[in-house]
Amino acid sequence: MPDLHTLRHMTGFAPLVPSWVLFVLAGLAVAAALAGLLRRARGTLWRAAAAGVLLLWLAGPERIREVGQVLPETGLLIVDQSPSMGIGQRAAIARRAAEQIQAQAARLPGLTLRTVTVRGGHDQGTQLFAALDQAAADIPPGRLAGAIMLTDGQDHDVPASVPDHLRPTDAAGHRTNLPLHVLLTARGEETDRRLRILQAPPYAIVGQTATLRVQIDDLGPHPAADGRAELTLSRGGEPPLHQMVHVGTPQDITLPVTHPGPMLVGLSVSPLAGEVSTANNQDVVRINGVRDRLRVLLVSGTPNQGERVWRRLLKADPSVDLVHFTILRPPDKDDGTPLSDLALIAFPVRELFQQKIGQFDLIILDGFENRAILPRAYLENIADYVRNGGGLLLIGGPEFLGPGSLQDTPLGDILPAHVPVDGGMVEQRFKPALTAAGQRHPVTADLPGAGTAPDGHDTGHDADWGPWYRALRADTSHGQALMDGPDHTPLLILDRVDRGRVAFLLSDQIWLWSHGEGGGGPQSELLRRISHWLMKEPELEEEQLTAAIADGRMVVTHRTAAETGPTAVTITAPDGITRQVPLRPIGIGLSEAAVPATQPGIWMADDGTHRAFAAPAPGDPVEFSDLRATATILSPMADRTGGGVYWLGDDAAQPRLPALHAPGSGAASGPDWIGFPQRDARLVTGRTARPLLAGWIVLLLAGGLLLAGWWREGR
């Protein structure tokens, strides 16, 4: 059974007649008294007093006694354990202070202190008031005593006005403020320097510059004297760039974009003397280098089925500008057709193959038979174009067996295969298949329907592709044969020539796949990959090293088209510490290594030939935008509620904690104490009432007053 006791005594009224009757009688009594006073009748006041006594008795005054129990009050202790509390001893100070406050609360009768821990706001910063509202929703409004916040002062959801839970309604219907006390885990106001990336382009064109807009802010009571700081930029193993910038002013920084693909740019600013942390003095920007619109020159020989395939593929790519010419007949062939009917414009041989050849990223020769169409000098220009870094794709058919074959021109020096006149053409049904190198090379690896490689010899010959019916048979070849045809002869060969690249498809029947012959095949995807490999797309390089960081773990992936690759990589952390990590096979031509990576900044992986860079994404940019311990954010709210703001110091073992009191009324905080005012919450289980005026006393008193009035009237 609960311990019941008298809660309070009070007076009240229980009228013996309806209220309107009481008001009517009171009105009549007043009117009679006024009339007697106006007539100066003797005894009027005595009669009025008698009427007053009777009216008071009819009002039913009584003494009320309530029996029940006083309910304990509940205070909230909000403990901030967000990421910014990991700086210095803040988290330890908060934990120690919470223990001591709980111990003090346990000694105060009628007070229960509920602890709420705030871990973080999921990219929204610290949400202390959201935690307060959620915890207060479970407490009856009459029993909430107030709140204490143990924090570094960095909160990102401070409301514009006092929360409703801290402004309950009292018994009279008025709003009252409950105290919010703020205990800060530091010695006093701190300083911090931060680097902000105001604007950074996600993409930039290779060969041009990317512009970053940054700003450096000094926060706190001690800004830099000269208002300048040194900004350092590092890019993937290149020498760092240093630049002096003004504090508090947006700055534009330009960087050259030197290669396609992802580029990590690390930015860091010199520390501010006495600042609390340098964690927000650095950041990493990811810029993807893209090439401007790619220019492709497609020269087709006699019209064929594959010509439409090429046009559809290249026209569908918005990043490609296609220039296409079809040679309907060689100059030495005359069928009587007027020249004006053969072409809308003259074939600009000199312009394409001498003046502007260097502007193309890729040249495709599809079924091209050179019968005095291109002078020897122009063919030499194409060969030089490849050697200087261009890309050339040839689609070979019967034209390679005639006297106008390109392999008998200066282009023959850069072709990866030679086709003899005798026996150079095979006409039979066959299914294209991947070679062992093709299973590893990014151009052909993982093509839809390519099959598996159970051993290193008969690789890929279970490919689920449709058949072709004609192919060239090379007597010599070099480079990488990724696909083979009849009798395992090379069908697709890729080769590097000095700084350029050449691809040779020894069949003109890839168009059969687009028509669904025998189930078809990955014609569009294969041609797209070949074209982009020739144009040096980073994702299609046969030797690749990539790195990525997620969830505090760095994963390095190595890809090779060779039979063997490196067995380990060297990982370099942002602080310069290196370690060797073994690579483990995870697939054909693929291997992987993983290491923990929690340190902010740019990490580097090196396999001895290639380098890859990665950086961890910031956990919560809002949380780390300001790392000071400060009272400026929460003190206005504490002042509005009558709470106090206190600094706990930097000693985790002995924080300077104010004493916890339970004041009856008045102030809720002092120079060295905090408290929760008593709200008089109670549970009433019983109530008794006793009349204040007994009937016989009223009769005697009223009768005596009437007699006194009669006596006064008779004088």
C-alpha positions as CSV (number, residue, x, y, z in Angstrom):
1,M,0.0,0.0,0.0
2,P,1.3,3.5,-0.7
3,D,2.2,5.8,2.2
4,L,-0.9,8.1,2.4
5,H,-0.8,11.3,4.3
6,T,-2.5,14.7,4.5
7,L,-1.5,16.6,1.4
8,R,-3.1,20.0,2.2
9,H,-6.0,21.8,4.0
10,M,-8.0,24.4,2.2
11,T,-11.4,26.1,2.4
12,G,-14.2,26.0,-0.1
13,F,-17.9,26.5,-0.6
14,A,-20.8,24.0,-1.0
15,P,-24.0,26.2,-1.4
16,L,-27.2,25.0,0.4
17,V,-29.4,26.5,-2.3
18,P,-28.9,27.0,-6.0
19,S,-26.4,29.7,-6.9
20,W,-29.0,31.9,-8.6
21,V,-31.2,31.8,-5.5
22,L,-28.2,32.9,-3.5
23,F,-27.5,35.8,-5.8
24,V,-31.2,36.9,-5.8
25,L,-31.3,36.9,-1.9
26,A,-28.0,38.8,-1.8
27,G,-29.4,41.4,-4.2
28,L,-32.6,41.8,-2.1
29,A,-30.5,42.2,1.0
30,V,-28.4,44.9,-0.5
31,A,-31.4,46.7,-1.9
32,A,-33.1,46.6,1.5
33,A,-30.0,47.9,3.2
34,L,-29.6,50.8,0.7
35,A,-33.2,51.7,1.1
36,G,-32.9,51.8,4.9
37,L,-29.7,53.9,4.7
38,L,-31.4,56.4,2.4
39,R,-34.4,56.7,4.8
40,R,-31.9,57.0,7.7
41,A,-33.8,54.2,9.4
42,R,-32.4,53.1,12.7
43,G,-31.1,49.5,13.0
44,T,-30.4,49.1,9.2
45,L,-26.8,48.1,9.6
46,W,-27.7,45.5,12.3
47,R,-30.3,43.9,10.0
48,A,-27.9,44.0,7.0
49,A,-25.3,42.1,9.2
50,A,-27.9,39.5,10.1
51,A,-28.7,39.1,6.4
52,G,-25.0,38.7,5.6
53,V,-24.6,36.0,8.2
54,L,-27.6,34.1,6.8
55,L,-26.2,34.5,3.2
56,L,-22.8,33.3,4.3
57,W,-24.3,30.2,5.9
58,L,-26.4,29.5,2.8
59,A,-23.1,29.7,0.7
60,G,-21.9,26.6,2.6
61,P,-18.3,27.4,3.7
62,E,-16.4,24.3,4.6
63,R,-12.9,23.1,5.5
64,I,-11.4,20.6,3.0
65,R,-8.8,18.0,3.8
66,E,-7.0,16.1,0.9
67,V,-5.3,12.7,1.6
68,G,-2.9,11.1,-0.9
69,Q,0.7,11.0,-1.8
70,V,3.2,13.5,-3.3
71,L,4.5,12.3,-6.8
72,P,8.2,12.5,-7.5
73,E,9.4,14.8,-10.3
74,T,11.4,13.7,-13.3
75,G,14.3,15.7,-14.6
76,L,16.1,15.0,-17.9
77,L,19.9,14.6,-18.2
78,I,20.8,14.9,-21.9
79,V,24.4,13.6,-22.4
80,D,26.0,14.6,-25.7
81,Q,28.1,11.8,-27.2
82,S,28.1,13.0,-30.8
83,P,31.3,12.9,-32.9
84,S,32.5,16.3,-31.9
85,M,32.6,15.1,-28.3
86,G,35.4,12.8,-29.3
87,I,37.8,15.8,-29.2
88,G,40.1,15.8,-26.2
89,Q,38.5,14.7,-22.9
90,R,35.0,15.9,-23.7
91,A,33.3,12.5,-23.8
92,A,35.1,11.3,-20.6
93,I,34.2,14.6,-18.8
94,A,30.6,14.2,-19.8
95,R,30.4,10.6,-18.6
96,R,32.1,11.4,-15.3
97,A,29.8,14.4,-14.7
98,A,26.7,12.4,-15.5
99,E,27.7,9.8,-12.9
100,Q,28.1,12.6,-10.3
101,I,24.9,14.3,-11.1
102,Q,23.0,11.0,-10.9
103,A,24.5,10.5,-7.5
104,Q,23.4,13.9,-6.3
105,A,19.9,13.4,-7.7
106,A,19.6,10.1,-5.8
107,R,20.0,12.0,-2.5
108,L,17.2,14.5,-3.3
109,P,13.8,13.2,-2.2
110,G,11.1,13.4,-4.8
111,L,13.4,13.7,-7.8
112,T,14.1,11.1,-10.5
113,L,16.7,11.9,-13.1
114,R,16.4,10.2,-16.5
115,T,19.5,10.0,-18.6
116,V,19.3,10.3,-22.4
117,T,22.4,9.8,-24.6
118,V,22.7,11.5,-28.0
119,R,25.0,9.8,-30.4
120,G,24.6,11.8,-33.6
121,G,22.1,13.3,-36.1
122,H,22.8,11.3,-39.3
123,D,24.3,14.1,-41.4
124,Q,22.2,16.7,-39.5
125,G,24.6,17.4,-36.7
126,T,23.9,17.2,-33.0
127,Q,20.1,17.1,-32.2
128,L,19.9,17.7,-28.5
129,F,16.4,19.3,-28.5
130,A,15.0,16.5,-30.6
131,A,16.2,14.1,-27.9
132,L,14.7,16.3,-25.2
133,D,11.3,16.4,-26.9
134,Q,11.2,12.7,-27.5
135,A,12.1,11.9,-23.8
136,A,9.7,14.5,-22.4
137,A,6.8,13.1,-24.4
138,D,6.8,10.1,-22.0
139,I,6.6,12.2,-18.9
140,P,3.3,13.6,-17.6
141,P,3.5,17.5,-18.0
142,G,2.9,18.0,-14.3
143,R,5.9,15.9,-13.3
144,L,8.6,17.2,-15.6
145,A,11.0,19.2,-13.5
146,G,13.4,20.5,-16.3
147,A,16.5,19.4,-18.1
148,I,20.3,19.4,-17.9
149,M,22.5,19.2,-21.0
150,L,26.0,17.8,-20.8
151,T,27.6,18.9,-24.1
152,D,30.3,20.9,-25.8
153,G,27.7,23.4,-26.8
154,Q,27.5,22.4,-30.4
155,D,23.9,21.8,-31.1
156,H,22.2,22.1,-34.5
157,D,18.5,22.1,-33.7
158,V,18.1,25.0,-31.2
159,P,14.5,26.2,-31.5
160,A,13.6,29.8,-32.0
161,S,11.4,29.8,-28.8
162,V,11.3,27.7,-25.6
163,P,10.0,24.2,-26.4
164,D,6.5,23.4,-25.3
165,H,7.7,20.7,-22.9
166,L,9.7,23.3,-21.0
167,R,6.6,25.7,-20.8
168,P,3.9,23.6,-19.2
169,T,0.6,25.0,-18.0
170,D,0.1,25.4,-14.2
171,A,-3.1,24.9,-12.2
172,A,-4.2,28.4,-13.0
173,G,-3.8,27.9,-16.8
174,H,-0.6,30.0,-17.0
175,R,2.6,29.0,-18.8
176,T,5.6,28.5,-16.7
177,N,9.2,28.0,-17.8
178,L,11.1,24.9,-16.5
179,P,14.9,25.4,-16.2
180,L,17.3,24.2,-18.8
181,H,20.8,24.0,-17.4
182,V,23.9,23.7,-19.7
183,L,27.1,22.1,-18.5
184,L,30.0,22.5,-21.0
185,T,32.9,20.1,-21.2
186,A,35.7,22.6,-21.4
187,R,37.5,25.3,-19.4
188,G,36.0,28.1,-21.5
189,E,35.4,29.5,-25.0
190,E,37.6,27.8,-27.5
191,T,38.9,28.7,-31.0
192,D,38.8,26.7,-34.2
193,R,39.9,27.2,-37.8
194,R,37.8,25.5,-40.5
195,L,38.1,25.0,-44.2
196,R,34.9,25.1,-46.2
197,I,34.4,24.0,-49.8
198,L,31.8,26.5,-51.1
199,Q,31.8,25.3,-54.7
200,A,33.5,22.4,-56.5
201,P,32.6,21.1,-60.0
202,P,31.8,17.3,-60.1
203,Y,33.1,17.2,-63.7
204,A,35.8,19.1,-65.6
205,I,37.1,18.8,-69.1
206,V,40.5,17.2,-69.5
207,G,43.1,19.8,-70.7
208,Q,41.3,22.7,-69.1
209,T,41.2,24.0,-65.5
210,A,38.7,23.4,-62.7
211,T,37.8,26.2,-60.3
212,L,37.2,25.6,-56.6
213,R,35.8,28.2,-54.3
214,V,36.9,27.8,-50.7
215,Q,36.7,29.9,-47.5
216,I,38.7,29.7,-44.3
217,D,37.0,30.9,-41.1
218,D,38.6,31.5,-37.7
219,L,36.0,30.9,-35.0
220,G,36.1,31.9,-31.4
221,P,37.6,34.8,-29.3
222,H,41.1,34.6,-30.7
223,P,41.3,35.0,-34.5
224,A,44.5,35.2,-36.4
225,A,46.3,38.5,-36.1
226,D,47.1,39.0,-39.8
227,G,44.0,37.4,-41.2
228,R,45.9,35.1,-43.6
229,A,46.5,31.4,-43.8
230,E,48.4,28.9,-46.0
231,L,46.3,26.6,-48.2
232,T,48.0,23.4,-49.5
233,L,46.6,21.4,-52.4
234,S,47.8,17.9,-53.1
235,R,46.8,15.8,-56.2
236,G,47.5,12.1,-56.5
237,G,51.2,11.9,-56.0
238,E,52.0,15.2,-57.7
239,P,54.0,17.9,-55.9
240,P,51.7,19.9,-53.5
241,L,50.7,23.5,-54.3
242,H,50.9,26.2,-51.7
243,Q,49.0,29.4,-51.7
244,M,48.4,32.2,-49.1
245,V,44.7,33.1,-48.8
246,H,42.7,35.6,-46.7
247,V,40.7,34.4,-43.8
248,G,36.9,35.0,-43.9
249,T,36.8,35.7,-47.6
250,P,35.8,33.3,-50.4
251,Q,38.8,32.4,-52.6
252,D,38.8,30.9,-56.1
253,I,41.5,28.2,-56.7
254,T,42.2,26.9,-60.2
255,L,43.6,23.4,-60.9
256,P,44.6,21.8,-64.2
257,V,42.7,18.6,-65.2
258,T,45.4,16.4,-66.7
259,H,43.7,13.1,-67.2
260,P,40.3,11.5,-67.6
261,G,38.7,9.7,-64.7
262,P,38.4,10.5,-61.0
263,M,40.9,13.0,-59.6
264,L,41.2,13.5,-55.8
265,V,42.3,16.9,-54.6
266,G,43.3,17.2,-51.0
267,L,43.0,20.6,-49.4
268,S,44.4,21.6,-46.0
269,V,45.0,24.8,-44.3
270,S,47.7,25.8,-41.8
271,P,46.5,25.4,-38.1
272,L,45.5,28.4,-36.0
273,A,47.5,28.9,-32.8
274,G,45.6,27.4,-29.9
275,E,42.8,25.9,-31.9
276,V,41.0,23.0,-30.4
277,S,41.3,20.6,-33.4
278,T,42.6,20.4,-36.9
279,A,40.1,17.8,-38.0
280,N,38.1,20.4,-40.1
281,N,41.3,22.1,-41.5
282,Q,41.3,19.6,-44.4
283,D,38.9,18.2,-47.0
284,V,39.0,16.2,-50.2
285,V,37.3,17.2,-53.4
286,R,36.5,14.6,-56.1
287,I,36.5,15.8,-59.6
288,N,35.9,13.5,-62.6
289,G,38.0,14.4,-65.6
290,V,36.0,14.0,-68.8
291,R,37.1,14.6,-72.3
292,D,35.3,17.0,-74.6
293,R,33.1,15.6,-77.3
294,L,35.0,12.8,-78.9
295,R,35.4,13.1,-82.7
296,V,35.2,9.9,-84.7
297,L,35.9,9.5,-88.4
298,L,34.2,6.5,-90.0
299,V,35.2,5.7,-93.6
300,S,33.2,2.8,-95.1
301,G,33.9,0.9,-98.3
302,T,31.2,-0.7,-100.3
303,P,27.9,-0.3,-98.5
304,N,27.3,-3.3,-96.2
305,Q,25.1,-4.4,-93.4
306,G,27.6,-3.4,-90.7
307,E,27.6,0.3,-91.8
308,R,24.2,0.9,-90.3
309,V,25.3,-0.8,-87.0
310,W,28.2,1.6,-86.7
311,R,26.1,4.7,-87.4
312,R,23.4,3.7,-84.9
313,L,26.0,2.9,-82.2
314,L,28.0,6.1,-82.6
315,K,25.0,8.4,-83.1
316,A,23.5,7.1,-79.9
317,D,26.5,8.3,-77.9
318,P,25.9,11.9,-77.0
319,S,29.6,12.4,-76.3
320,V,30.6,11.5,-79.9
321,D,30.7,13.7,-82.9
322,L,30.6,11.4,-86.0
323,V,32.0,12.2,-89.4
324,H,31.1,9.5,-91.8
325,F,32.0,9.0,-95.5
326,T,31.1,6.0,-97.7
327,I,33.2,5.2,-100.7
328,L,30.7,3.9,-103.2
329,R,33.2,2.8,-105.8
330,P,36.9,3.2,-106.5
331,P,38.1,5.9,-108.9
332,D,39.2,3.3,-111.5
333,K,35.7,1.8,-111.8
334,D,33.3,3.5,-114.3
335,D,29.7,2.4,-114.6
336,G,28.5,5.5,-116.3
337,T,26.9,7.1,-113.2
338,P,27.5,10.9,-113.3
339,L,29.8,12.0,-110.5
340,S,27.2,14.5,-109.3
341,D,25.0,11.5,-108.4
342,L,27.6,9.7,-106.4
343,A,28.0,12.2,-103.6
344,L,26.5,15.3,-102.2
345,I,29.9,16.8,-101.5
346,A,33.3,16.0,-102.7
347,F,35.3,13.6,-100.5
348,P,37.6,16.0,-98.6
349,V,40.6,13.8,-98.6
350,R,43.2,16.5,-98.0
351,E,41.2,18.1,-95.3
352,L,40.5,14.9,-93.4
353,F,43.8,13.1,-93.7
354,Q,46.3,15.9,-93.7
355,Q,44.9,19.1,-92.3
356,K,42.6,17.9,-89.5
357,I,43.6,14.3,-88.9
358,G,45.0,15.2,-85.5
359,Q,41.6,16.4,-84.3
360,F,40.0,13.0,-84.4
361,D,40.1,10.7,-81.4
362,L,39.3,7.6,-83.4
363,I,39.4,6.5,-87.1
364,I,37.3,3.5,-88.2
365,L,37.9,1.9,-91.5
366,D,35.1,-0.5,-92.3
367,G,35.4,-2.6,-95.4
368,F,37.7,0.0,-96.8
369,E,39.5,-1.0,-100.0
370,N,42.2,1.4,-101.1
371,R,42.3,1.4,-104.8
372,A,44.1,4.7,-105.3
373,I,41.4,6.4,-103.1
374,L,44.0,7.7,-100.6
375,P,47.5,8.7,-101.8
376,R,50.3,7.0,-100.0
377,A,51.2,10.2,-98.2
378,Y,47.8,10.2,-96.6
379,L,48.1,6.6,-95.5
380,E,51.4,7.5,-93.9
381,N,49.6,10.3,-92.1
382,I,47.1,7.8,-90.6
383,A,50.0,5.6,-89.5
384,D,51.8,8.6,-87.9
385,Y,48.5,9.6,-86.3
386,V,48.3,6.3,-84.5
387,R,51.9,6.4,-83.4
388,N,51.4,9.8,-81.9
389,G,48.5,8.7,-79.8
390,G,45.5,8.1,-82.0
391,G,43.2,5.1,-82.3
392,L,42.5,3.0,-85.3
393,L,39.8,0.3,-85.8
394,L,39.7,-1.9,-88.8
395,I,36.8,-4.2,-89.8
396,G,38.3,-6.8,-92.2
397,G,36.5,-8.6,-95.0
398,P,37.2,-9.8,-98.5
399,E,38.8,-6.5,-99.4
400,F,41.9,-7.6,-97.5
401,L,42.6,-10.3,-100.1
402,G,42.7,-8.0,-103.1
403,P,45.4,-5.8,-104.5
404,G,44.0,-2.7,-102.7
405,S,44.5,-4.3,-99.2
406,L,45.6,-1.9,-96.5
407,Q,48.2,-4.3,-95.3
408,D,50.2,-3.6,-98.4
409,T,50.3,0.1,-97.7
410,P,52.1,2.1,-95.0
411,L,49.3,1.0,-92.6
412,G,50.6,-2.5,-92.8
413,D,53.4,-1.5,-90.4
414,I,51.0,-0.8,-87.6
415,L,48.5,-3.6,-88.2
416,P,48.5,-6.4,-85.6
417,A,47.9,-9.2,-88.2
418,H,48.7,-10.2,-91.8
419,V,46.3,-12.0,-94.0
420,P,47.7,-14.0,-96.9
421,V,46.0,-14.0,-100.3
422,D,45.9,-17.8,-100.5
423,G,43.8,-19.3,-97.8
424,G,43.2,-16.0,-96.1
425,M,39.4,-16.3,-96.1
426,V,37.5,-19.0,-94.2
427,E,33.8,-19.4,-95.1
428,Q,32.1,-21.7,-92.6
429,R,29.8,-21.6,-89.7
430,F,31.5,-20.8,-86.4
431,K,30.8,-19.2,-83.1
432,P,33.0,-16.4,-81.8
433,A,34.6,-17.2,-78.5
434,L,36.8,-15.5,-75.9
435,T,40.4,-16.5,-75.5
436,A,42.1,-16.8,-72.1
437,A,43.4,-13.2,-72.5
438,G,39.9,-12.2,-73.5
439,Q,38.5,-13.5,-70.3
440,R,40.8,-11.2,-68.4
441,H,40.8,-8.1,-70.6
442,P,38.2,-5.4,-69.6
443,V,37.1,-5.0,-73.3
444,T,35.7,-8.5,-73.5
445,A,35.6,-9.7,-69.9
446,D,32.1,-10.3,-68.5
447,L,30.4,-9.8,-71.9
448,P,26.8,-11.1,-71.7
449,G,26.8,-14.8,-72.7
450,A,30.6,-15.1,-72.8
451,G,30.7,-18.3,-70.7
452,T,33.2,-19.4,-68.2
453,A,36.8,-20.5,-68.3
454,P,37.2,-23.9,-66.6
455,D,40.8,-24.1,-67.8
456,G,43.4,-21.9,-69.4
457,H,43.1,-23.4,-72.9
458,D,39.6,-23.9,-74.2
459,T,38.6,-20.7,-72.6
460,G,35.2,-19.2,-73.5
461,H,34.1,-21.7,-76.1
462,D,30.9,-22.4,-74.3
463,A,29.8,-18.8,-75.1
464,D,26.1,-18.6,-75.8
465,W,26.4,-16.4,-79.0
466,G,25.0,-16.6,-82.4
467,P,27.2,-17.9,-85.3
468,W,29.1,-16.0,-88.0
469,Y,29.9,-17.4,-91.4
470,R,33.0,-15.7,-92.7
471,A,36.3,-14.6,-91.2
472,L,39.9,-13.8,-92.2
473,R,42.7,-16.2,-91.3
474,A,45.9,-14.5,-90.4
475,D,49.2,-16.2,-91.0
476,T,51.0,-13.9,-88.5
477,S,49.8,-11.8,-85.6
478,H,51.0,-9.9,-82.5
479,G,49.3,-8.0,-79.7
480,Q,46.5,-9.4,-77.6
481,A,44.0,-11.8,-79.3
482,L,40.8,-11.5,-77.2
483,M,38.5,-13.5,-79.4
484,D,39.1,-16.4,-81.8
485,G,37.1,-17.8,-84.7
486,P,37.4,-20.9,-86.9
487,D,40.0,-23.4,-85.6
488,H,40.9,-21.0,-82.8
489,T,42.4,-18.5,-85.2
490,P,42.5,-14.9,-83.9
491,L,39.3,-13.0,-84.5
492,L,39.7,-9.8,-82.5
493,I,43.2,-8.4,-81.8
494,L,44.2,-5.3,-79.8
495,D,47.6,-3.8,-80.0
496,R,49.5,-0.7,-78.9
497,V,51.7,1.1,-81.4
498,D,54.0,3.6,-79.7
499,R,51.5,6.0,-78.0
500,G,48.5,4.9,-80.1
501,R,46.3,1.9,-80.3
502,V,45.0,-0.4,-83.0
503,A,42.1,-2.9,-83.0
504,F,41.6,-5.4,-85.8
505,L,38.3,-7.4,-86.2
506,L,39.0,-10.1,-88.7
507,S,35.4,-10.5,-89.8
508,D,32.8,-8.2,-91.3
509,Q,29.8,-10.2,-89.9
510,I,29.4,-8.8,-86.4
511,W,26.1,-7.2,-87.8
512,L,24.6,-10.7,-87.6
513,W,24.3,-10.4,-83.9
514,S,22.2,-7.2,-84.2
515,H,19.8,-9.2,-86.4
516,G,19.5,-11.9,-83.8
517,E,21.1,-14.7,-85.9
518,G,21.2,-17.8,-83.8
519,G,20.3,-15.8,-80.7
520,G,22.5,-12.8,-81.5
521,G,25.2,-11.5,-79.2
522,P,26.6,-8.4,-77.4
523,Q,27.4,-6.6,-80.7
524,S,26.7,-3.0,-79.4
525,E,28.5,-3.5,-76.1
526,L,31.5,-5.1,-77.7
527,L,31.9,-2.4,-80.3
528,R,31.4,0.3,-77.7
529,R,34.1,-1.2,-75.5
530,I,36.5,-1.5,-78.4
531,S,35.9,2.1,-79.5
532,H,36.4,3.5,-76.0
533,W,39.5,1.4,-75.3
534,L,41.0,2.9,-78.5
535,M,40.1,6.3,-77.1
536,K,41.9,5.4,-73.9
537,E,38.9,5.2,-71.5
538,P,40.4,4.6,-68.0
539,E,37.9,1.9,-67.1
540,L,38.9,-0.3,-70.0
541,E,42.6,-0.3,-69.4
542,E,44.0,-3.8,-69.3
543,E,46.2,-3.0,-66.2
544,Q,44.2,-1.2,-63.5
545,L,44.6,-0.4,-59.9
546,T,41.6,1.1,-58.1
547,A,40.9,2.0,-54.5
548,A,37.8,2.9,-52.5
549,I,37.1,3.6,-48.8
550,A,33.8,2.9,-47.2
551,D,32.9,2.2,-43.5
552,G,36.4,2.8,-42.4
553,R,37.9,0.1,-44.7
554,M,40.0,0.6,-47.8
555,V,39.6,-1.9,-50.6
556,V,42.2,-2.0,-53.3
557,T,41.4,-3.9,-56.5
558,H,44.0,-4.9,-59.1
559,R,43.0,-6.0,-62.6
560,T,45.4,-7.4,-65.2
561,A,45.1,-9.0,-68.6
562,A,48.4,-10.8,-68.1
563,E,48.6,-14.4,-66.8
564,T,50.2,-13.2,-63.6
565,G,50.2,-9.9,-61.7
566,P,51.7,-8.4,-58.6
567,T,51.1,-10.2,-55.3
568,A,51.1,-7.2,-53.0
569,V,50.5,-3.5,-52.9
570,T,52.0,-0.7,-50.8
571,I,49.4,1.3,-48.9
572,T,50.4,4.8,-47.8
573,A,48.3,6.6,-45.2
574,P,47.8,10.4,-45.2
575,D,50.3,10.7,-42.4
576,G,53.0,9.0,-44.6
577,I,53.1,5.6,-42.9
578,T,53.4,2.8,-45.4
579,R,52.6,-0.9,-45.2
580,Q,52.7,-3.9,-47.6
581,V,49.4,-5.7,-48.0
582,P,49.1,-9.0,-49.9
583,L,46.6,-9.3,-52.9
584,R,44.3,-12.2,-52.9
585,P,42.6,-13.6,-56.1
586,I,38.9,-12.9,-56.4
587,G,38.3,-13.7,-60.0
588,I,39.9,-14.1,-63.5
589,G,42.5,-11.4,-63.6
590,L,41.2,-9.8,-60.4
591,S,42.8,-9.6,-57.0
592,E,42.0,-7.6,-53.9
593,A,43.5,-6.2,-50.7
594,A,41.8,-4.5,-47.7
595,V,43.0,-2.5,-44.8
596,P,41.4,-0.3,-42.1
597,A,41.3,3.3,-43.2
598,T,39.9,5.8,-40.7
599,Q,42.4,8.6,-41.0
600,P,41.1,11.6,-43.0
601,G,42.9,12.6,-46.1
602,I,44.1,10.9,-49.3
603,W,45.3,7.3,-49.1
604,M,47.5,5.8,-51.9
605,A,48.0,2.3,-53.2
606,D,51.0,1.4,-55.3
607,D,51.6,-1.9,-57.1
608,G,55.0,-0.9,-58.4
609,T,53.6,0.3,-61.7
610,H,50.3,1.9,-61.1
611,R,48.9,4.1,-58.3
612,A,45.4,4.5,-57.0
613,F,44.0,7.1,-54.6
614,A,41.1,7.1,-52.2
615,A,39.7,9.2,-49.4
616,P,37.1,8.5,-46.8
617,A,33.9,10.4,-47.0
618,P,33.3,12.8,-44.1
619,G,31.0,11.2,-41.5
620,D,28.8,14.3,-40.8
621,P,29.8,17.6,-42.4
622,V,27.4,19.5,-40.2
623,E,28.9,18.0,-37.1
624,F,32.5,18.9,-38.0
625,S,31.7,22.4,-39.3
626,D,32.5,23.9,-35.9
627,L,34.5,22.0,-33.3
628,R,34.7,24.6,-30.5
629,A,33.3,24.2,-27.1
630,T,31.1,27.3,-26.8
631,A,28.3,28.7,-24.7
632,T,27.1,31.1,-27.5
633,I,24.6,28.6,-29.0
634,L,22.8,27.3,-25.9
635,S,23.1,30.2,-23.4
636,P,20.2,32.2,-24.8
637,M,17.9,29.3,-24.3
638,A,19.2,28.7,-20.8
639,D,18.6,32.4,-19.9
640,R,15.0,32.3,-21.2
641,T,14.2,29.3,-19.0
642,G,16.0,30.5,-15.9
643,G,18.7,27.9,-16.1
644,G,22.4,28.3,-15.7
645,V,25.5,27.8,-17.9
646,Y,28.6,26.3,-16.3
647,W,32.1,25.2,-17.5
648,L,33.2,21.9,-16.2
649,G,36.9,22.3,-16.9
650,D,39.2,19.8,-18.8
651,D,39.9,17.3,-16.0
652,A,37.9,14.2,-16.7
653,A,38.7,12.8,-13.2
654,Q,37.4,15.9,-11.3
655,P,35.0,18.0,-13.3
656,R,34.0,21.3,-11.7
657,L,30.3,20.3,-11.2
658,P,27.7,22.7,-9.7
659,A,25.7,21.3,-6.8
660,L,22.2,20.0,-7.5
661,H,19.5,21.4,-5.2
662,A,15.7,21.3,-5.1
663,P,14.6,24.9,-4.3
664,G,11.1,25.4,-3.2
665,S,10.5,28.5,-5.4
666,G,12.4,31.4,-6.9
667,A,15.7,31.1,-8.8
668,A,16.6,27.7,-10.3
669,S,20.4,28.3,-10.4
670,G,23.1,30.2,-8.6
671,P,26.9,30.8,-8.9
672,D,27.7,27.2,-7.9
673,W,24.4,25.3,-7.9
674,I,21.6,24.3,-10.2
675,G,18.1,23.0,-9.2
676,F,14.7,22.0,-10.2
677,P,11.8,23.9,-8.5
678,Q,9.2,21.8,-6.8
679,R,6.1,21.6,-8.9
680,D,3.8,20.2,-6.2
681,A,2.7,17.2,-8.3
682,R,0.4,14.9,-6.2
683,L,-2.0,12.0,-6.4
684,V,-5.2,12.6,-4.3
685,T,-6.8,9.4,-3.0
686,G,-9.3,10.9,-0.5
687,R,-11.1,14.1,0.4
688,T,-13.1,15.2,3.5
689,A,-15.1,18.4,4.1
690,R,-16.5,19.9,7.3
691,P,-18.8,23.0,7.5
692,L,-17.2,26.0,9.0
693,L,-20.5,27.4,10.4
694,A,-22.9,25.1,12.4
695,G,-26.6,25.8,12.0
696,W,-27.2,26.6,15.7
697,I,-24.4,29.2,15.7
698,V,-25.9,30.9,12.7
699,L,-29.3,31.0,14.3
700,L,-28.0,32.5,17.5
701,L,-25.8,35.0,15.7
702,A,-28.5,36.1,13.2
703,G,-31.1,36.3,16.0
704,G,-28.8,38.4,18.1
705,L,-28.2,40.8,15.3
706,L,-31.9,41.1,14.6
707,L,-32.6,41.8,18.2
708,A,-29.9,44.5,18.2
709,G,-31.4,46.1,15.2
710,W,-35.0,46.1,16.8
711,W,-33.5,47.6,20.0
712,R,-31.7,50.3,18.0
713,E,-34.9,51.1,16.1
714,G,-36.9,51.5,19.3
715,R,-34.5,54.1,20.7
